[in-house]
Amino acid sequence: MIKVRDLTFGYSGGEVLKRISFEVERGQCVGLLGANGSGKSTLLSLLGGLFSPVSGSIRLQNLQSPGQEYRIRRQAGLLLQEAELQILGATAREDLDLSLRTRGCRDKEPAWELAGRFGLQGVLDQPVQHLSGGQKRKLCLAAVLLKNPDVLLFDEPFSGLDYPSSQELRHILQENREQGIAQVIAVHDLEPLVGIVDTCLILQRGRLAFAGKIADIGESLSEFGIRPMGRGFET
């Protein structure tokens, strides 16, 4: 589903990611971890077709980067950390309508169902600037899910969500996994993903420091600047 080979990327200030390789299979849900500045958001942007590798390659199903970034952007669903960059409509209802139109979908029921699942029914007609940070993130998540993408990429999706919405997001991630959608989820710690992911990638100063089962990393998470797991979110 996703194959990354010797991926290197940098801005004018120098390399951000260095010779990274990994694979994500169909239906696999992978946690992407690392301290601030480790390259998590940049890697997600590359996987979502927003940037092109300086060297190496990314293959998303039958599409490859460099070369097919536009098609990758249409096929992958990317939830950015900054919600304001992703909201296009003047109201929540308009933003969801726009997401449906990009798919050529006239049935609006899926949009209102997602709005209900995230508790957005009461704010659908409010100007988006009046929404709270958490409500904006819920709106962006609903819009991304409406694309029915084959690959989902999340940058800190639990940030700003209250407990009921976090639990609802967990249920959605699990449903996506059961439907065979490949998911990569960038988080600061693994607690929200307990019971959903069993594999993680850890970035450290732009390099892939660990790729494997959570059980194999255990208490060593703190060595990478990541808070060790407690018992929160266990079900």
Secondary structure, DSSP 4 states (H G I P E B T S, - for coil): -EEEEEEEEEETTEEEEEEEEEEE-TT-EEEEE--TTSSHHHHHHHHTTSS--SEEEEEETTEEETT-HHHHHHHEEEE-S-GGGT--SSBHHHHHHHHHHHTT----HHHHHHHHHTT-GGGTTSBGGGS-HHHHHHHHHHHHHTT--SEEEEESTTTT--HHHHHHHHHHHHHHHHTT-EEEEE-SSSGGGTTT--EEEEEETTEEEEEEEGGGTGGGGGGGT-PPP-STT--
